């Protein structure tokens, strides 16, 4: 057993155990959900330790990615994970604010943009004293509207944006997407067990897409984890 890294059993990428944003089910599900999109250039908004982008790049040997992360410690962890997996030449991590996305000058540069944003509105629930955990849990520095606005800016016309969120915020997600010019096209729920209320929702939107939303069969996590 590797004491420094969490490793996927199928020989996939590995990630530092210590540091900000460890591997989570939501990140793995989002990478799998977004993996349906044919993309050569990928942008990960709020990339944390780089798990989602690394998983996508692992399956796409000719693709490249840019990760945008506000927390310097998390960004440094993402760089180390990229280097450890031989992705540092294809995965660039930028330390910056999603709300200042226009300053980066990459309008329409990506086929696919992904985000695993904070799940809770600002002021909701307890706030962690650990900066990285606080940023990942609640919207202290950016809102769903900010994330969708940045996604619309970075995604090319006809490109896709994929997000994972709590089901109770689905209405906010869909409204923020359409307001930003991203048309929801594909939706999938994740349930712990068959018949249980969903715990996560995954949505793909297309920049400039026509109306028409497809509901995919729910992911049953008990089965997925076996």
Number of C-alpha atoms within 10 A of each C-alpha: 6 9 8 11 15 16 16 10 8 6 7 12 21 21 24 21 16 12 15 22 20 17 19 10 11 19 22 15 20 24 24 14 19 23 17 9 15 13 21 15 19 25 27 25 26 28 29 33 29 31 24 27 28 30 19 21 25 16 11 14 11 11 16 22 24 20 28 22 24 19 20 15 17 23 25 20 23 31 20 18 23 26 14 15 14 14 21 18 10 18 24 19 25 19 18 18 17 23 15 10 20 12 11 12 10 13 16 17 17 24 21 29 32 27 26 22 22 23 20 18 15 15 10 11 10 9 15 13 8 9 12 18 14 16 20 21 19 22 18 15 15 18 20 22 17 17 25 30 20 20 32 27 22 27 26 22 18 16 23 29 32 26 25 27 23 17 18 13 15 17 10 12 23 19 16 20 26 19 14 20 19 28 24 25 18 17 21 18 21 22 18 17 13 14 8 10 12 20 15 23 24 24 25 28 28 25 25 17 17 12 10 9 14 12 11 11 10 16 19 17 17 11 11 9 8 5
